[in-house]
Amino acid sequence: MTLLKKCTAIKALLWLALMCVGAHAWAGQVAGTVMQLSGPLMAKKADGKMKILAIKSEVEQGDTLLTEKETYALIKLIDNSEITLKPNTSFVIEQFSYTAEQPDGDHAVFSLLKGGLRSVTGLLGKRNKERFEMKTPAATIGIRGTTFVATYVPPSAPAVPTVSPPVGAAKAPGMYVQVLDGLIHVTNPAGSQNFAAGQFGYTPSFRQPPVMLPANPGIPFTPPPVFSTPLSSTGASSNGSKPAAIDCIVR
């Protein structure tokens, strides 16, 4: 191998190493903090390790957050937005970047793989709403400065042929939305639809466009009452004397 080829190979290896380090650093950036919790909450880290979270635990880019069957979890992100996860939810913080002095660097990309959540827009969504994406396996939600509830029911049985499931019946697989304030834009390859405050929407999959539902489809969202109280300056629960818990790594 000539000296030139050796130098080129070394440069390529160095570049690859720098890219790997950069990707790892990106995945570990702090995105927010657990502010309220009613049961077990796990985080699957970008490297595959599992971490048990507690109140005051930090969550990072690349984390997949997993709630148990009785767990509600309130996450406050670094731009003061809030995500409240329902029980039996799998939620990924794909990317979250916010710096008060650098609006050009704003990015918020999440994935709701199953379960449900309530999202309250923060500073990022107010100044760069077009850089917010809430992805699900059926459609992607964009915001216009908003508070909304989203639920994704994964397919566990043959698809129900209607796109408007009856209230109170077993829920058809797909994504459901409810807008509490503001406006959201729901889109997939089959079409798109805006939903305003007080409206409900549904789409079963990427193959059918989102549609308006005439009534609440009966997707419950009832976090404990303490979740509705103002968050303390320390980020603890209503019991301000509760000490910060120590995170545990499950190897």
VEXSE-857006 format. One record per residue (C-alpha): residue number from 1; x negated, z, y. Coordinates in nm, 3 decimals, decimal comma. Example, Ala and Ser with C-alpha at 12.3 -4.5 7.8 and 13.67 -1.06 7.14 Angstrom:
BEGIN
<node pos="1" c1="-1,230" c3="0,780" c2="-0,450"/>
<node pos="2" c1="-1,367" c3="0,714" c2="-0,106"/>
***
This chain:
BEGIN
<node pos="1" c1="0,000" c3="0,000" c2="0,000"/>
<node pos="2" c1="-0,140" c3="-0,096" c2="0,342"/>
<node pos="3" c1="-0,186" c3="0,159" c2="0,619"/>
<node pos="4" c1="0,100" c3="-0,002" c2="0,816"/>
<node pos="5" c1="0,338" c3="0,025" c2="0,521"/>
<node pos="6" c1="0,235" c3="0,389" c2="0,465"/>
<node pos="7" c1="0,304" c3="0,473" c2="0,830"/>
<node pos="8" c1="0,640" c3="0,299" c2="0,816"/>
<node pos="9" c1="0,737" c3="0,489" c2="0,500"/>
<node pos="10" c1="0,632" c3="0,822" c2="0,653"/>
<node pos="11" c1="0,836" c3="0,751" c2="0,968"/>
<node pos="12" c1="1,139" c3="0,667" c2="0,755"/>
<node pos="13" c1="1,107" c3="0,992" c2="0,561"/>
<node pos="14" c1="1,069" c3="1,193" c2="0,880"/>
<node pos="15" c1="1,375" c3="1,026" c2="1,029"/>
<node pos="16" c1="1,577" c3="1,101" c2="0,716"/>
<node pos="17" c1="1,468" c3="1,465" c2="0,726"/>
<node pos="18" c1="1,565" c3="1,496" c2="1,092"/>
<node pos="19" c1="1,905" c3="1,343" c2="1,019"/>
<node pos="20" c1="1,967" c3="1,591" c2="0,737"/>
<node pos="21" c1="1,865" c3="1,885" c2="0,957"/>
<node pos="22" c1="2,088" c3="1,759" c2="1,236"/>
<node pos="23" c1="2,387" c3="1,721" c2="1,006"/>
<node pos="24" c1="2,337" c3="2,072" c2="0,868"/>
<node pos="25" c1="2,312" c3="2,217" c2="1,221"/>
<node pos="26" c1="2,629" c3="2,033" c2="1,324"/>
<node pos="27" c1="2,822" c3="2,174" c2="1,029"/>
<node pos="28" c1="2,723" c3="2,530" c2="1,113"/>
<node pos="29" c1="2,830" c3="2,537" c2="1,478"/>
<node pos="30" c1="3,074" c3="2,818" c2="1,562"/>
<node pos="31" c1="3,424" c3="2,686" c2="1,632"/>
<node pos="32" c1="3,623" c3="3,007" c2="1,666"/>
<node pos="33" c1="3,703" c3="3,361" c2="1,549"/>
<node pos="34" c1="3,959" c3="3,522" c2="1,318"/>
<node pos="35" c1="4,181" c3="3,731" c2="1,547"/>
<node pos="36" c1="4,468" c3="3,840" c2="1,318"/>
<node pos="37" c1="4,495" c3="3,854" c2="0,941"/>
<node pos="38" c1="4,763" c3="3,970" c2="0,696"/>
<node pos="39" c1="4,587" c3="3,911" c2="0,363"/>
<node pos="40" c1="4,289" c3="3,743" c2="0,195"/>
<node pos="41" c1="4,127" c3="3,451" c2="0,379"/>
<node pos="42" c1="3,842" c3="3,247" c2="0,232"/>
<node pos="43" c1="3,611" c3="2,990" c2="0,388"/>
<node pos="44" c1="3,446" c3="2,723" c2="0,178"/>
<node pos="45" c1="3,128" c3="2,641" c2="0,366"/>
<node pos="46" c1="2,977" c3="2,296" c2="0,405"/>
<node pos="47" c1="2,715" c3="2,386" c2="0,142"/>
<node pos="48" c1="2,987" c3="2,479" c2="-0,110"/>
<node pos="49" c1="2,949" c3="2,859" c2="-0,085"/>
<node pos="50" c1="3,264" c3="3,070" c2="-0,057"/>
<node pos="51" c1="3,290" c3="3,337" c2="0,211"/>
<node pos="52" c1="3,549" c3="3,616" c2="0,242"/>
<node pos="53" c1="3,660" c3="3,639" c2="0,605"/>
<node pos="54" c1="3,793" c3="3,936" c2="0,801"/>
<node pos="55" c1="3,912" c3="4,005" c2="1,154"/>
<node pos="56" c1="3,629" c3="3,912" c2="1,395"/>
<node pos="57" c1="3,471" c3="3,675" c2="1,142"/>
<node pos="58" c1="3,347" c3="3,350" c2="1,293"/>
<node pos="59" c1="3,460" c3="3,013" c2="1,158"/>
<node pos="60" c1="3,240" c3="2,705" c2="1,182"/>
<node pos="61" c1="3,256" c3="2,329" c2="1,185"/>
<node pos="62" c1="3,266" c3="2,207" c2="0,828"/>
<node pos="63" c1="3,460" c3="2,513" c2="0,702"/>
<node pos="64" c1="3,760" c3="2,473" c2="0,473"/>
<node pos="65" c1="3,987" c3="2,774" c2="0,532"/>
<node pos="66" c1="4,203" c3="2,888" c2="0,239"/>
<node pos="67" c1="4,489" c3="3,138" c2="0,268"/>
<node pos="68" c1="4,650" c3="3,325" c2="-0,024"/>
<node pos="69" c1="5,024" c3="3,340" c2="-0,099"/>
<node pos="70" c1="5,089" c3="3,633" c2="0,141"/>
<node pos="71" c1="4,827" c3="3,549" c2="0,404"/>
<node pos="72" c1="4,884" c3="3,449" c2="0,764"/>
<node pos="73" c1="4,566" c3="3,402" c2="0,969"/>
<node pos="74" c1="4,530" c3="3,351" c2="1,344"/>
<node pos="75" c1="4,216" c3="3,164" c2="1,450"/>
<node pos="76" c1="4,122" c3="3,153" c2="1,817"/>
<node pos="77" c1="3,893" c3="2,861" c2="1,894"/>
<node pos="78" c1="3,624" c3="2,861" c2="2,159"/>
<node pos="79" c1="3,843" c3="2,672" c2="2,409"/>
<node pos="80" c1="4,115" c3="2,942" c2="2,379"/>
<node pos="81" c1="4,337" c3="2,725" c2="2,160"/>
<node pos="82" c1="4,498" c3="2,894" c2="1,860"/>
<node pos="83" c1="4,565" c3="2,788" c2="1,501"/>
<node pos="84" c1="4,787" c3="3,014" c2="1,290"/>
<node pos="85" c1="4,768" c3="2,934" c2="0,921"/>
<node pos="86" c1="5,061" c3="2,991" c2="0,683"/>
<node pos="87" c1="5,027" c3="3,124" c2="0,327"/>
<node pos="88" c1="4,897" c3="2,885" c2="0,060"/>
<node pos="89" c1="4,725" c3="2,664" c2="0,315"/>
<node pos="90" c1="4,410" c3="2,456" c2="0,294"/>
<node pos="91" c1="4,275" c3="2,362" c2="0,638"/>
<node pos="92" c1="3,949" c3="2,192" c2="0,734"/>
<node pos="93" c1="3,766" c3="2,221" c2="1,067"/>
<node pos="94" c1="3,605" c3="1,879" c2="1,047"/>
<node pos="95" c1="3,472" c3="1,883" c2="1,402"/>
<node pos="96" c1="3,518" c3="2,111" c2="1,700"/>
<node pos="97" c1="3,297" c3="2,081" c2="2,004"/>
<node pos="98" c1="3,376" c3="2,230" c2="2,346"/>
<node pos="99" c1="3,155" c3="2,321" c2="2,641"/>
<node pos="100" c1="3,319" c3="2,409" c2="2,973"/>
<node pos="101" c1="3,062" c3="2,212" c2="3,177"/>
<node pos="102" c1="3,052" c3="1,907" c2="2,947"/>
<node pos="103" c1="3,397" c3="1,750" c2="2,903"/>
<node pos="104" c1="3,244" c3="1,430" c2="2,765"/>
<node pos="105" c1="3,140" c3="1,625" c2="2,455"/>
<node pos="106" c1="3,492" c3="1,739" c2="2,366"/>
<node pos="107" c1="3,598" c3="1,670" c2="2,006"/>
<node pos="108" c1="3,863" c3="1,836" c2="1,789"/>
<node pos="109" c1="3,929" c3="1,694" c2="1,444"/>
<node pos="110" c1="4,113" c3="1,898" c2="1,181"/>
<node pos="111" c1="4,265" c3="1,824" c2="0,839"/>
<node pos="112" c1="4,569" c3="2,000" c2="0,695"/>
<node pos="113" c1="4,535" c3="1,934" c2="0,321"/>
<node pos="114" c1="4,832" c3="2,147" c2="0,216"/>
<node pos="115" c1="5,046" c3="2,428" c2="0,352"/>
<node pos="116" c1="5,129" c3="2,476" c2="0,717"/>
<node pos="117" c1="5,018" c3="2,593" c2="1,059"/>
<node pos="118" c1="5,112" c3="2,644" c2="1,420"/>
<node pos="119" c1="4,884" c3="2,492" c2="1,684"/>
<node pos="120" c1="4,870" c3="2,603" c2="2,048"/>
<node pos="121" c1="4,676" c3="2,373" c2="2,280"/>
<node pos="122" c1="4,374" c3="2,516" c2="2,461"/>
<node pos="123" c1="4,142" c3="2,393" c2="2,734"/>
<node pos="124" c1="4,006" c3="2,099" c2="2,533"/>
<node pos="125" c1="4,352" c3="1,960" c2="2,465"/>
<node pos="126" c1="4,454" c3="2,000" c2="2,828"/>
<node pos="127" c1="4,162" c3="1,803" c2="2,971"/>
<node pos="128" c1="4,090" c3="1,562" c2="2,682"/>
<node pos="129" c1="4,409" c3="1,547" c2="2,476"/>
<node pos="130" c1="4,316" c3="1,206" c2="2,335"/>
<node pos="131" c1="4,021" c3="1,371" c2="2,153"/>
<node pos="132" c1="4,242" c3="1,600" c2="1,944"/>
<node pos="133" c1="4,341" c3="1,491" c2="1,590"/>
<node pos="134" c1="4,529" c3="1,687" c2="1,328"/>
<node pos="135" c1="4,505" c3="1,480" c2="1,010"/>
<node pos="136" c1="4,720" c3="1,517" c2="0,699"/>
<node pos="137" c1="4,749" c3="1,302" c2="0,385"/>
<node pos="138" c1="5,068" c3="1,146" c2="0,531"/>
<node pos="139" c1="4,997" c3="1,099" c2="0,903"/>
<node pos="140" c1="4,782" c3="1,204" c2="1,199"/>
<node pos="141" c1="4,910" c3="1,419" c2="1,485"/>
<node pos="142" c1="4,795" c3="1,369" c2="1,843"/>
<node pos="143" c1="4,893" c3="1,600" c2="2,128"/>
<node pos="144" c1="5,011" c3="1,576" c2="2,487"/>
<node pos="145" c1="4,955" c3="1,942" c2="2,575"/>
<node pos="146" c1="5,162" c3="2,120" c2="2,322"/>
<node pos="147" c1="5,268" c3="2,389" c2="2,077"/>
<node pos="148" c1="5,377" c3="2,256" c2="1,739"/>
<node pos="149" c1="5,427" c3="2,353" c2="1,376"/>
<node pos="150" c1="5,310" c3="2,122" c2="1,096"/>
<node pos="151" c1="5,361" c3="2,155" c2="0,721"/>
<node pos="152" c1="5,232" c3="1,930" c2="0,445"/>
<node pos="153" c1="5,395" c3="1,950" c2="0,100"/>
<node pos="154" c1="5,166" c3="1,783" c2="-0,156"/>
<node pos="155" c1="5,321" c3="1,561" c2="-0,422"/>
<node pos="156" c1="5,384" c3="1,769" c2="-0,734"/>
<node pos="157" c1="5,675" c3="1,564" c2="-0,867"/>
<node pos="158" c1="5,806" c3="1,206" c2="-0,840"/>
<node pos="159" c1="5,874" c3="1,114" c2="-0,479"/>
<node pos="160" c1="6,226" c3="1,175" c2="-0,351"/>
<node pos="161" c1="6,374" c3="0,838" c2="-0,247"/>
<node pos="162" c1="6,516" c3="0,958" c2="0,085"/>
<node pos="163" c1="6,318" c3="1,022" c2="0,404"/>
<node pos="164" c1="6,561" c3="1,291" c2="0,525"/>
<node pos="165" c1="6,567" c3="1,576" c2="0,272"/>
<node pos="166" c1="6,872" c3="1,806" c2="0,290"/>
<node pos="167" c1="6,828" c3="2,143" c2="0,456"/>
<node pos="168" c1="6,784" c3="2,422" c2="0,200"/>
<node pos="169" c1="6,691" c3="2,190" c2="-0,086"/>
<node pos="170" c1="6,352" c3="2,177" c2="-0,253"/>
<node pos="171" c1="6,126" c3="2,008" c2="-0,004"/>
<node pos="172" c1="6,025" c3="1,650" c2="-0,069"/>
<node pos="173" c1="5,650" c3="1,587" c2="-0,056"/>
<node pos="174" c1="5,522" c3="1,479" c2="0,284"/>
<node pos="175" c1="5,448" c3="1,602" c2="0,635"/>
<node pos="176" c1="5,700" c3="1,791" c2="0,846"/>
<node pos="177" c1="5,661" c3="1,870" c2="1,218"/>
<node pos="178" c1="5,844" c3="2,085" c2="1,469"/>
<node pos="179" c1="5,761" c3="2,075" c2="1,841"/>
<node pos="180" c1="5,802" c3="2,404" c2="2,027"/>
<node pos="181" c1="5,659" c3="2,290" c2="2,360"/>
<node pos="182" c1="5,528" c3="1,965" c2="2,505"/>
<node pos="183" c1="5,497" c3="1,642" c2="2,308"/>
<node pos="184" c1="5,318" c3="1,519" c2="1,996"/>
<node pos="185" c1="5,244" c3="1,168" c2="1,874"/>
<node pos="186" c1="5,259" c3="1,116" c2="1,497"/>
<node pos="187" c1="5,110" c3="0,798" c2="1,355"/>
<node pos="188" c1="5,017" c3="0,636" c2="1,024"/>
<node pos="189" c1="4,961" c3="0,275" c2="0,909"/>
<node pos="190" c1="5,338" c3="0,224" c2="0,872"/>
<node pos="191" c1="5,431" c3="0,323" c2="1,228"/>
<node pos="192" c1="5,435" c3="0,593" c2="1,495"/>
<node pos="193" c1="5,680" c3="0,824" c2="1,667"/>
<node pos="194" c1="5,679" c3="1,069" c2="1,958"/>
<node pos="195" c1="5,842" c3="1,410" c2="1,915"/>
<node pos="196" c1="5,937" c3="1,634" c2="2,207"/>
<node pos="197" c1="6,018" c3="2,005" c2="2,233"/>
<node pos="198" c1="6,305" c3="2,101" c2="2,002"/>
<node pos="199" c1="6,266" c3="1,798" c2="1,776"/>
<node pos="200" c1="6,175" c3="1,774" c2="1,407"/>
<node pos="201" c1="6,001" c3="1,496" c2="1,219"/>
<node pos="202" c1="5,905" c3="1,388" c2="0,869"/>
<node pos="203" c1="5,711" c3="1,125" c2="0,681"/>
<node pos="204" c1="5,656" c3="1,122" c2="0,304"/>
<node pos="205" c1="5,331" c3="0,926" c2="0,303"/>
<node pos="206" c1="5,114" c3="0,670" c2="0,480"/>
<node pos="207" c1="5,345" c3="0,402" c2="0,339"/>
<node pos="208" c1="5,648" c3="0,510" c2="0,546"/>
<node pos="209" c1="5,666" c3="0,564" c2="0,923"/>
<node pos="210" c1="5,745" c3="0,907" c2="1,069"/>
<node pos="211" c1="6,114" c3="0,958" c2="1,147"/>
<node pos="212" c1="6,324" c3="1,204" c2="1,346"/>
<node pos="213" c1="6,517" c3="1,464" c2="1,146"/>
<node pos="214" c1="6,862" c3="1,569" c2="1,273"/>
<node pos="215" c1="6,801" c3="1,940" c2="1,204"/>
<node pos="216" c1="6,538" c3="2,192" c2="1,105"/>
<node pos="217" c1="6,442" c3="2,099" c2="0,746"/>
<node pos="218" c1="6,400" c3="2,466" c2="0,659"/>
<node pos="219" c1="6,024" c3="2,504" c2="0,664"/>
<node pos="220" c1="5,967" c3="2,879" c2="0,728"/>
<node pos="221" c1="5,705" c3="3,005" c2="0,971"/>
<node pos="222" c1="5,733" c3="3,383" c2="1,006"/>
<node pos="223" c1="5,397" c3="3,552" c2="1,070"/>
<node pos="224" c1="5,393" c3="3,933" c2="1,101"/>
<node pos="225" c1="5,521" c3="4,065" c2="1,438"/>
<node pos="226" c1="5,169" c3="4,173" c2="1,541"/>
<node pos="227" c1="5,074" c3="3,803" c2="1,557"/>
<node pos="228" c1="5,309" c3="3,765" c2="1,854"/>
<node pos="229" c1="5,149" c3="4,041" c2="2,061"/>
<node pos="230" c1="4,880" c3="3,960" c2="2,319"/>
<node pos="231" c1="4,533" c3="3,950" c2="2,167"/>
<node pos="232" c1="4,308" c3="4,235" c2="2,276"/>
<node pos="233" c1="3,983" c3="4,168" c2="2,456"/>
<node pos="234" c1="3,794" c3="4,276" c2="2,146"/>
<node pos="235" c1="3,980" c3="4,034" c2="1,920"/>
<node pos="236" c1="4,091" c3="4,311" c2="1,683"/>
<node pos="237" c1="4,439" c3="4,374" c2="1,553"/>
<node pos="238" c1="4,685" c3="4,609" c2="1,719"/>
<node pos="239" c1="4,479" c3="4,899" c2="1,586"/>
<node pos="240" c1="4,200" c3="4,882" c2="1,839"/>
<node pos="241" c1="3,995" c3="5,145" c2="1,658"/>
<node pos="242" c1="3,954" c3="4,929" c2="1,349"/>
<node pos="243" c1="3,586" c3="4,851" c2="1,302"/>
<node pos="244" c1="3,460" c3="4,497" c2="1,258"/>
<node pos="245" c1="3,454" c3="4,403" c2="0,891"/>
<node pos="246" c1="3,147" c3="4,263" c2="0,721"/>
<node pos="247" c1="3,170" c3="3,913" c2="0,579"/>
<node pos="248" c1="3,091" c3="3,866" c2="0,210"/>
<node pos="249" c1="2,931" c3="3,562" c2="0,053"/>
<node pos="250" c1="3,060" c3="3,466" c2="-0,291"/>
<node pos="251" c1="2,782" c3="3,286" c2="-0,474"/>
***
